[in-house]
């Protein structure tokens, strides 16, 4: 029964974590656009919102996800299996991504140089790839399932991007 509670809580806080990081990325885009439009009210609103999202949702959810996930991994003996090492590596990389996003938040708040809005949009898509890779690794319990799933999603994203680019070039007024 303990394992079921650990799984449920782990999934709940993991969903909160991903929700927080997706929303934080969106807040950074809004803040960058407010800066570009020289809209002081919106700049302050998005700056405060981004700070609250980091400290109230994202950071606590990250810590709880890691804690409950570690407890669950110990409880089921998953740390002896290859897929768990892959998941652990992906989670560590995702945590590094989270701290990078927080660094961007701080740089934006201090009016320091940051990526352009369109670059922030691309950066904000990265958590989706982590989500796919981690979920496939865990549910397939296979070292390479997450890698294959990630490659399929990347290939799909590249195909869609190329199709949109070609479509824009073909439909461009002459």
C-alpha positions in Angstrom: 0.0 0.0 0.0 2.9 2.4 0.7 4.1 2.0 -2.8 0.7 3.0 -4.2 0.7 6.2 -2.1 4.3 7.0 -3.1 3.4 6.5 -6.8 0.3 8.7 -6.5 2.0 11.5 -4.7 5.0 11.3 -7.0 2.8 11.6 -10.1 0.8 14.5 -8.6 3.8 16.6 -7.7 5.5 15.7 -11.0 2.5 17.1 -12.9 2.7 20.2 -10.7 6.4 20.5 -11.4 5.9 20.3 -15.2 2.9 22.7 -15.1 5.0 25.2 -13.2 8.0 25.0 -15.5 5.8 25.3 -18.6 4.0 28.3 -17.1 7.3 29.9 -16.0 8.6 29.7 -19.5 5.4 31.3 -20.8 5.7 34.1 -18.2 9.3 34.8 -19.4 8.0 35.2 -22.9 5.3 37.6 -21.8 7.9 39.5 -19.8 10.3 39.7 -22.7 7.5 41.0 -25.0 6.4 43.5 -22.4 10.0 44.8 -22.3 10.1 45.0 -26.1 6.8 47.0 -26.1 8.1 49.2 -23.2 5.0 48.4 -21.0 6.1 49.1 -17.4 2.9 47.8 -15.8 3.1 44.5 -17.7 6.8 44.2 -17.0 6.2 44.4 -13.2 3.2 42.1 -13.4 5.0 39.4 -15.3 8.2 39.8 -13.2 6.2 39.2 -10.0 4.2 36.4 -11.5 7.3 34.6 -12.7 8.9 34.9 -9.3 5.8 33.5 -7.6 5.6 30.6 -10.1 9.2 29.7 -9.4 9.0 29.9 -5.6 5.4 28.7 -5.0 4.9 26.0 -7.7 8.0 25.0 -9.6 10.8 24.8 -6.9 8.7 23.0 -4.2 7.2 20.6 -6.8 10.7 19.8 -8.0 11.9 19.1 -4.5 8.9 17.0 -3.6 9.0 15.1 -6.9 12.7 14.2 -6.4 12.1 13.2 -2.8 9.0 11.0 -3.4 10.6 9.6 -6.6 13.8 8.7 -4.7 11.7 7.1 -1.9 9.7 5.1 -4.4 12.8 4.0 -6.3 14.3 2.7 -3.0 11.0 1.0 -2.0 10.7 -0.9 -5.3 14.5 -1.5 -5.7 14.5 0.4 -9.0 18.0 1.8 -8.5 19.4 -1.7 -9.5 17.9 -1.5 -12.9 19.2 0.3 -16.0 16.0 2.1 -16.9 16.1 3.9 -13.5 19.6 5.1 -14.2 18.4 6.5 -17.5 15.4 8.2 -15.8 17.7 9.5 -13.0 20.0 11.1 -15.6 17.1 12.6 -17.5 15.7 14.1 -14.2 19.1 15.5 -13.3 19.3 17.2 -16.8 15.7 18.4 -16.3 16.7 19.9 -12.9 19.6 21.7 -14.6 17.2 23.0 -17.3 14.9 24.3 -14.4 17.8 26.2 -12.9 18.7 27.6 -16.3 15.1 28.9 -16.7 15.3 30.5 -13.2 18.6 32.1 -14.2 16.8 33.6 -17.2 14.0 34.8 -14.9 16.6 36.6 -12.7 18.4 38.1 -15.7 15.1 39.4 -17.1 14.2 40.9 -13.8 17.5 42.6 -13.6 17.3 43.9 -17.3 20.3 41.8 -18.3 20.7 40.3 -21.8 18.4 37.3 -22.4 17.4 35.3 -25.5 14.8 36.9 -27.9 11.1 36.1 -27.5 11.1 33.6 -30.3 14.2 31.8 -28.7 12.4 31.7 -25.4 9.4 30.1 -27.2 11.8 27.3 -28.4 13.4 27.0 -25.0 9.9 26.6 -23.5 9.3 23.5 -25.6 12.2 21.6 -24.0 10.3 20.3 -21.0 7.9 18.4 -23.4 10.9 16.4 -24.7 12.0 15.6 -21.1 8.4 14.5 -20.3 8.2 12.2 -23.3 11.6 10.6 -22.6 11.0 10.2 -18.9 7.5 8.7 -19.2 8.5 6.2 -21.9 11.6 5.2 -20.0 9.5 4.6 -16.8 6.5 2.9 -18.4 8.4 0.7 -20.8 11.1 0.0 -18.1 13.6 -0.2 -20.9 16.9 1.8 -21.1 16.3 2.8 -24.7 12.5 3.4 -24.8 12.8 7.0 -23.7 15.6 7.6 -26.3 13.5 6.1 -29.1 10.4 8.1 -28.0 12.5 11.3 -27.8 13.9 10.7 -31.3 10.4 10.1 -32.8 9.1 13.3 -31.2 12.2 15.2 -32.4 11.8 13.8 -35.9 8.1 14.8 -35.8 8.9 18.3 -34.6 11.5 18.8 -37.3 9.1 17.5 -40.0 6.4 19.9 -38.8 8.8 22.8 -38.7 10.0 22.1 -42.2 6.5 21.8 -43.5 5.5 25.1 -41.9 8.7 26.8 -43.3 8.1 25.5 -46.8 4.4 26.4 -46.6 5.3 30.0 -45.6 7.8 30.3 -48.5 5.3 28.9 -51.0 2.5 31.2 -49.9 4.7 34.3 -49.6 3.3 37.2 -51.7 5.6 38.1 -54.6 
